[in-house]
Amino acid sequence: MSQKKYQVFISSTYADLKEERNAITRALYEMGCIPVGMEAFPASDEEQFEFIKRIIDETDYYILILGGRYGSIAPDGKGYTEKEYAYAREKGLPVLAFVHSDPNSLDKERTDLNDSQRAEKFFRFRNDVTANRMVKMWTEPMELPSFAVLALNRAMTSQPQTGWVRGTTVDIEAALSRIVELQSQLQDAQRIIGEFENQNHTPQNIAGLEHVLPVTVETFYRNHQSSVISGGDMTAKISLETLFGRLAPNMIEPLNQAQASNMMALTATDGQRSSNHVEYKFELERETLNTIRIQFEALKLISVGRLKTQGGSLANFWQLTERGTVEMQRLRVIKLE
């Protein structure tokens, strides 16, 4: 038998399902589980529900028993049983639900079906629960123990949880030895990281923004028949500072690399473009674009990442770093004369 014990939270309305809760609780004890529930203090206010949430946080599996009552209602209009169920789902706990097959057959004092508002809430909640694949219908309380044992065994196999282990079953000496070993490995790793960070990995003699470089621009136009035609390549010389100053405000938020290429191409060819054609597309030749990108990254002015475009495809996006933001402000801020 496994030394690990699983904590199982039993949720239901209280007074009408005492027999059913007790039957499942006994079955869980026989399985070696730790059943927990609110028998001693059923949830009836928000402060109590906060305590219940902490119990659910420590739980491995969650069992819901649903009869014919919706139960106590919280100030937000939801029943506390439904809130427990929703919280367990939110936390990702395996939920095992046992739902009475015919609530109308239950004694009237065990249902909320005579109250139209509560009945509406109950059936909405019941429909939500039965939409979950791990649901078993029940009719008699005596059926529940076997249903719970089978469902829980399946869940333990398909969705194993952390569980609890008695402290005396742990080899304390071995555990402490392992901790010391891991601490030693952590110190070695921190030392290696420190040595790596202390090395100067920045390339030396990097040209700054004042550097003027030749650029090649690929041009495309629409003629008067609206056909796209190649305008050939243009060449120009321009400083990195001019290009960065033009781009920077657009990189406060991520900027598609294709748009960055177009902006820099237009900046570099300003004054050279023909007025006889309608401009269609200008972009930097790939090698030119890569050179500028590498230079901006080496100067730690931009970071480049892969993001989704509006069309859903992935593309490179440029964004200012902290250093890039400072440089943008130096170039673009309005100064008093």
ZIQUIPE-V874339 format. One record per residue. N is the residue number from 1. D_FIRST is the distance of its C-alpha to the first C-alpha in Angstrom with 2 decimals. Layout:
N D_FIRST
N D_FIRST
This chain:
1 0.00
2 3.82
3 6.45
4 8.78
5 10.23
6 12.94
7 16.29
8 17.98
9 21.72
10 23.31
11 26.97
12 29.71
13 33.01
14 32.53
15 34.82
16 34.84
17 31.08
18 29.79
19 28.56
20 26.78
21 25.10
22 23.98
23 22.52
24 20.38
25 19.45
26 18.15
27 16.06
28 14.55
29 13.78
30 12.01
31 9.81
32 9.07
33 11.90
34 15.09
35 18.03
36 21.41
37 24.85
38 28.42
39 28.70
40 30.47
41 32.79
42 33.12
43 34.57
44 38.32
45 39.87
46 39.58
47 38.65
48 35.67
49 34.70
50 34.70
51 32.14
52 30.00
53 30.24
54 28.85
55 25.81
56 25.38
57 25.77
58 22.57
59 20.66
60 18.26
61 19.04
62 22.11
63 22.68
64 26.33
65 27.66
66 31.32
67 33.62
68 37.36
69 37.95
70 38.39
71 38.07
72 39.63
73 41.58
74 41.79
75 45.18
76 44.64
77 44.66
78 40.98
79 38.62
80 35.92
81 33.21
82 34.64
83 34.79
84 31.10
85 30.36
86 32.78
87 31.37
88 27.78
89 29.30
90 31.39
91 28.45
92 26.79
93 23.72
94 22.16
95 23.97
96 22.96
97 26.09
98 26.77
99 30.54
100 32.61
101 34.53
102 37.81
103 38.48
104 42.01
105 40.77
106 39.26
107 41.39
108 43.78
109 42.61
110 39.13
111 40.56
112 42.80
113 44.64
114 47.90
115 48.12
116 49.26
117 48.21
118 44.70
119 44.39
120 45.37
121 42.76
122 40.09
123 40.81
124 41.07
125 37.62
126 36.25
127 37.81
128 36.29
129 32.76
130 33.19
131 34.33
132 30.77
133 28.98
134 25.66
135 27.37
136 26.90
137 29.76
138 29.33
139 31.88
140 30.36
141 27.87
142 25.91
143 25.11
144 23.35
145 19.90
146 19.26
147 20.98
148 18.90
149 15.48
150 16.85
151 18.54
152 15.73
153 13.37
154 16.46
155 17.18
156 13.83
157 14.62
158 18.34
159 18.55
160 15.67
161 16.53
162 16.46
163 14.14
164 14.01
165 12.68
166 13.65
167 16.77
168 16.17
169 13.19
170 15.79
171 18.13
172 21.26
173 23.71
174 22.39
175 22.34
176 25.90
177 27.04
178 25.92
179 27.75
180 30.87
181 30.73
182 30.53
183 33.34
184 35.46
185 34.92
186 35.84
187 39.00
188 40.00
189 39.56
190 41.59
191 44.28
192 44.58
193 44.79
194 47.42
195 49.46
196 49.34
197 50.43
198 53.25
199 54.71
200 57.46
201 56.43
202 59.21
203 61.89
204 65.16
205 68.54
206 67.20
207 70.04
208 69.99
209 70.77
210 74.46
211 74.17
212 76.14
213 74.75
214 76.04
215 74.14
216 74.36
217 74.03
218 73.60
219 75.60
220 75.64
221 78.10
222 78.93
223 82.51
224 84.73
225 83.32
226 79.81
227 78.71
228 76.47
229 78.29
230 77.49
231 79.66
232 78.84
233 77.65
234 78.99
235 78.85
236 79.17
237 78.63
238 76.76
239 75.03
240 71.31
241 72.17
242 73.92
243 71.04
244 68.43
245 70.59
246 70.85
247 67.14
248 65.59
249 65.89
250 64.27
251 61.23
252 60.29
253 57.94
254 56.58
255 59.50
256 59.15
257 60.42
258 62.76
259 64.36
260 64.68
261 66.43
262 68.82
263 69.70
264 70.44
265 72.44
266 74.59
267 75.10
268 76.15
269 78.60
270 80.10
271 83.86
272 83.57
273 82.35
274 84.90
275 86.11
276 87.09
277 83.56
278 80.78
279 77.91
280 74.76
281 72.34
282 72.60
283 69.84
284 69.62
285 69.55
286 66.01
287 66.84
288 68.66
289 65.78
290 63.25
291 65.60
292 65.93
293 62.20
294 61.44
295 64.15
296 62.91
297 59.34
298 60.62
299 62.57
300 59.34
301 61.12
302 58.74
303 55.16
304 54.45
305 51.37
306 50.40
307 50.46
308 50.89
309 54.45
310 55.52
311 55.47
312 51.80
313 52.37
314 51.48
315 54.31
316 55.06
317 55.93
318 57.80
319 57.35
320 58.99
321 57.25
322 58.15
323 60.84
324 62.05
325 62.41
326 64.52
327 66.69
328 67.14
329 68.34
330 70.78
331 72.22
332 72.21
333 72.60
334 75.94
335 77.87
336 80.81
337 84.09
